[in-house]
Amino acid sequence: MPSFKNRVYGCAVIKSVNSNYNADFSHQPRTLPDGRVYATDKALKYSVKNYFKKLYPEEKVFYFKKLNEEFNPMSLIEAYADMFPDHVELKDEKKVDKVKVPKAGVAKDILECIDIRLFGATFALKAAKKEDNVAISVHGPVQINHGINIWPENNIYSEQIMSPFRNPGDGSSDDEDKAATTLGRQSKLREGHYLHHFSVNPQNLVDIVKLAGDGAKTISESDIKKLKEAFSKGVTYYDSSAKAGTDNELLIWVQLKEKSKTVLPNFTELVSINRENGTVEFDLSKINSLVQKYGNSEIESVEVYYSPETTLVNGLNPSELVKHVDLETGKDMNSDG
């Protein structure tokens, strides 16, 4: 499969209505000091990796929760041994007894994993002998920013929920609640539109691929195709009670020409949103200004993914350079006139 060599700038917008896209450890939607709701980059990365796991089982995804025979999460060393059993002998869950491949071989192994090829990793194997330790840092080509809610309101509400089971208490006779079922609380955001800016720079992998040697994988055209698919569908595909109502809404993918040295600004400041006659409307006129500024000399293509039934996109008209794509079907909407 041909390697991917172009730099990319863009953003993924995640819609969350009466939902909780990325909770903090108190189960509240995450907020900045000024009250603005946000989500970490890990939330979007998790949905991408989950999408790969479920729809592309032939791909190796390393940084994803795996359970051992005791139904406990594997350590990093256990996960490596599970994925590459012929390349390591375990001493215990914290240390390896022997790494059967050189450090370059370990680098080649982890580059077999699509999530590491895309997002990078800090990977360390601790061995029984200190001199056998392995530490590798992979600078991922795909860098994702925290998602900031670009909707003007940040209304969070909480509600009580009831479990069907009682709280057994501590067994003392003073427990007054032993006859009652357990009460809990869940918090949700009334409406949010989280914008994650991202960039892709294949050059980030060049050095580690060279050190890993012949046969080491680099980011490919196939990887990028799957990434775009996961960026546009992965959050919707991942469903849970807390995230019901959270969906992919918009993906903007601005691909530069291979030799371009242009650096584009953060897309968080380039996309605005409002509601027109009950329909969410995005204004992309600032991105259109960038397209007009750099044009065919620097930009290879601009793709805008969204659902035309639920979303309006204004300010960036279809052209030979700009393609509007149906989020669900992948159909080029330019041909629709």
C-alpha positions in Angstrom: 0.0 0.0 0.0 1.5 3.4 -1.0 2.6 5.6 1.9 0.8 8.9 2.6 3.0 11.9 2.2 0.7 15.0 2.5 0.2 17.3 5.4 -3.4 17.8 6.5 -5.3 20.3 8.7 -8.9 20.0 9.8 -11.4 19.6 12.5 -14.0 17.1 13.7 -17.2 18.4 15.3 -19.0 16.2 17.8 -22.7 17.0 18.6 -23.9 16.2 22.1 -27.6 16.8 23.0 -28.8 15.7 26.4 -25.7 13.7 26.6 -22.2 13.5 28.2 -19.5 13.1 25.6 -16.5 13.2 27.9 -17.1 13.1 31.7 -14.6 14.0 34.3 -14.0 11.7 37.3 -17.1 13.2 39.1 -19.2 12.2 36.1 -19.8 15.8 35.1 -19.1 17.2 31.6 -15.6 18.7 31.7 -15.5 22.4 32.0 -12.8 25.1 31.7 -12.3 27.7 34.5 -14.6 30.1 32.6 -17.4 27.5 32.5 -16.9 26.5 28.8 -17.4 22.8 28.2 -14.6 20.8 26.6 -13.5 17.2 25.9 -10.0 15.8 25.9 -8.3 14.5 22.8 -8.5 11.0 24.3 -12.3 11.0 23.9 -12.0 11.3 20.1 -9.0 8.9 19.9 -10.9 6.3 21.9 -13.8 6.4 19.5 -11.4 6.1 16.5 -9.6 3.1 18.1 -12.9 1.4 19.0 -14.1 1.9 15.4 -10.9 0.2 14.1 -11.3 -2.7 16.6 -14.9 -3.4 15.6 -14.9 -2.7 11.9 -11.3 -3.6 10.9 -10.4 -6.6 13.2 -7.4 -7.4 10.9 -5.7 -4.2 12.2 -3.7 -4.3 15.4 -4.8 -1.7 18.0 -2.4 -1.7 20.9 -3.4 1.1 23.3 -6.9 -0.3 24.0 -8.1 -2.0 27.2 -7.5 -5.8 27.1 -8.4 -8.3 29.8 -6.3 -11.2 31.0 -7.6 -14.6 32.1 -8.5 -13.2 35.6 -10.6 -10.5 33.8 -8.2 -7.8 35.0 -6.8 -5.2 32.6 -3.4 -6.3 31.0 -0.3 -4.4 31.8 1.6 -2.9 28.8 4.1 -5.8 29.0 1.3 -8.4 29.0 -0.4 -6.7 26.1 2.9 -6.7 24.0 3.4 -10.4 24.9 -0.2 -11.2 23.9 0.1 -9.4 20.5 3.7 -10.6 19.7 4.1 -13.8 21.7 7.2 -15.0 19.8 9.2 -11.9 20.6 9.2 -11.8 24.3 9.4 -14.1 27.4 7.5 -12.8 30.4 9.0 -12.8 33.9 5.8 -11.4 35.4 3.3 -8.7 34.6 5.8 -5.9 35.4 9.0 -7.3 33.8 10.1 -9.4 30.9 12.6 -12.1 31.2 13.9 -11.9 27.7 13.2 -9.8 24.6 13.9 -12.0 21.6 14.2 -9.3 19.1 16.5 -6.2 19.0 15.2 -2.8 19.8 14.7 -2.1 16.1 12.5 -5.2 16.1 10.4 -3.9 18.9 10.0 -0.6 17.0 8.9 -2.6 13.9 6.4 -4.5 16.1 4.7 -1.5 17.5 4.6 0.2 14.1 2.4 -2.8 13.1 -0.3 -1.2 15.2 -2.5 1.3 13.4 -3.1 3.4 16.5 0.6 3.9 17.1 1.3 4.6 13.4 -1.3 7.4 13.6 -1.2 8.8 17.1 2.3 7.8 18.3 3.2 6.3 21.7 5.7 6.2 24.6 6.5 2.6 24.8 8.7 1.0 27.5 9.5 -2.7 28.3 11.2 -3.2 31.7 13.3 -6.3 31.7 14.8 -8.5 34.4 18.3 -7.1 33.4 18.5 -3.3 33.2 20.6 -3.5 30.1 17.7 -5.3 28.3 15.2 -2.5 29.0 13.5 -1.0 25.9 12.2 2.5 25.7 10.9 3.9 22.4 9.1 7.2 21.7 7.0 7.5 18.5 5.9 11.0 17.5 2.6 10.4 15.9 1.7 12.0 12.6 -1.9 12.7 13.8 -2.1 15.3 16.5 -5.6 16.1 18.0 -6.4 19.1 20.2 -9.0 19.2 23.0 -12.5 19.6 21.8 -14.0 23.0 22.7 -17.8 23.6 22.8 -18.4 26.2 20.1 -22.1 26.4 21.0 -22.7 29.7 22.9 -24.4 28.0 25.8 -22.9 25.5 28.3 -26.0 24.3 30.2 -25.3 21.3 32.4 -28.0 19.5 34.4 -28.1 16.6 36.8 -30.8 14.1 37.7 -31.2 11.3 40.2 -31.4 7.7 39.0 -32.3 4.6 41.0 -30.6 1.2 41.0 -32.8 -1.9 41.3 -30.5 -3.2 44.1 -30.3 -2.1 47.7 -27.2 -1.0 49.5 -26.2 -3.7 51.9 -24.4 -1.2 54.1 -21.7 -2.3 56.5 -23.8 -4.9 58.3 -24.5 -2.8 61.5 -27.9 -2.5 63.0 -27.8 1.2 62.6 -28.0 1.1 58.9 -31.3 2.8 58.1 -30.9 2.5 54.4 -30.7 -1.3 54.1 -34.3 -1.5 53.0 -33.9 1.1 50.3 -32.5 0.8 46.8 -29.4 2.7 45.9 -29.8 6.2 44.5 -27.3 7.7 42.0 -26.9 10.8 39.9 -26.0 11.5 36.3 -25.1 14.7 34.7 -25.6 15.8 31.0 -25.0 18.7 28.7 -28.2 20.2 27.3 -26.5 20.9 23.9 -22.9 21.1 22.8 -20.9 21.0 19.6 -17.3 20.1 20.4 -14.7 21.1 17.9 -11.5 19.1 17.8 -8.7 20.7 15.7 -6.3 18.2 14.2 -3.2 18.0 12.0 -1.5 15.2 10.1 2.3 15.3 9.4 3.7 12.1 7.9 7.2 13.4 8.4 6.9 12.7 12.1 7.4 9.0 11.5 10.4 9.2 9.1 13.1 8.8 11.7 11.6 5.9 13.7 10.7 4.0 10.5 14.3 4.4 9.3 15.6 3.1 12.6 13.2 0.2 12.6 14.7 -1.0 9.3 13.4 -2.9 6.3 9.8 -3.9 6.5 8.8 -1.3 9.1 5.3 0.2 8.4 4.7 3.9 7.9 1.4 5.7 7.6 -0.3 4.6 4.4 -3.1 5.8 2.1 -5.2 2.9 3.6 -4.6 4.2 7.1 -5.7 7.7 6.1 -8.8 6.4 4.5 -9.7 4.5 7.6 -8.9 7.5 9.8 -11.2 9.8 7.8 -14.0 7.2 8.1 -13.5 6.9 11.9 -13.3 10.7 12.3 -16.7 11.0 10.5 -18.5 8.0 12.0 -16.6 6.6 15.1 -18.4 8.6 17.8 -21.8 7.8 16.4 -20.8 4.1 16.1 -19.7 4.0 19.7 -22.9 3.9 21.8 -23.6 3.8 25.5 -26.2 5.1 27.9 -24.1 8.1 28.8 -23.2 8.9 25.2 -26.6 8.3 23.6 -27.3 11.6 21.9 -23.6 12.1 21.0 -22.8 11.9 17.3 -20.4 12.9 14.6 -21.7 16.1 13.0 -19.0 17.7 10.8 -15.5 16.8 9.5 -13.4 19.2 7.6 -10.3 17.8 5.9 -7.9 20.2 4.2 -5.1 18.3 2.4 -2.1 20.3 1.3 0.1 19.4 -1.7 3.0 17.1 -1.0 5.7 19.8 -1.2 3.7 22.6 0.5 5.3 24.3 3.5 2.1 26.2 4.4 1.0 26.2 8.0 -2.7 26.8 8.7 -4.2 28.2 11.9 -6.2 26.4 14.5 -9.7 25.6 13.1 -11.3 26.3 16.5 -11.3 30.0 15.6 -12.4 29.5 12.0 -15.8 27.8 12.5 -18.9 29.4 13.9 -22.3 27.9 14.6 -25.9 29.0 15.1 -29.4 27.7 14.7 -31.5 28.7 11.7 -35.2 27.7 11.7 -34.4 24.8 14.0 -31.5 23.5 12.0 -27.8 23.8 13.0 -25.9 26.0 10.6 -22.1 26.2 10.3 -20.4 29.2 8.9 -17.2 28.3 7.1 -16.5 31.6 5.5 -13.1 32.0 7.3 -12.0 28.6 6.0 -13.2 29.8 2.5 -10.9 32.8 2.9 -7.9 30.4 3.5 -8.9 28.3 0.4 -9.0 31.5 -1.6 -5.7 32.7 -0.2 -3.7 29.5 -0.9 -5.8 27.9 -3.7 -4.5 25.3 -6.0 -0.9 26.3 -5.5 -0.8 25.0 -1.9 -4.0 23.0 -1.4 -4.6 19.6 -3.0 -8.2 19.1 -1.8 -10.8 20.2 0.7 -13.4 17.7 1.9 -16.4 18.7 4.1 -18.4 15.8 5.6 -21.9 16.4 7.1 -25.5 15.2 7.0 -27.5 17.5 4.7 -30.7 16.4 6.3 -29.8 17.8 9.7 -27.0 20.3 9.1 -26.5 23.4 6.9 -23.0 24.4 5.8 -22.5 27.9 4.5 -19.6 30.0 3.3 -17.6 27.2 1.6 -19.2 26.5 -1.8 -18.4 23.3 -3.7 -15.9 23.6 -6.5 -13.2 21.6 -8.2 -11.1 22.1 -5.1 -13.9 21.8 -2.5 -16.0 18.6 -2.1 -19.0 18.3 0.1 -19.6 14.7 1.2 -22.6 13.0 2.8 -21.5 11.9 6.3 -23.6 8.7 6.3 -23.2 7.5 2.7 -19.9 8.9 1.7 -21.5 10.3 -1.5 -20.1 13.3 -3.2 -22.8 16.0 -3.0 -21.1 18.2 -5.7 -22.8 16.1 -8.3 -26.2 16.9 -6.8 -25.9 20.5 -7.9 
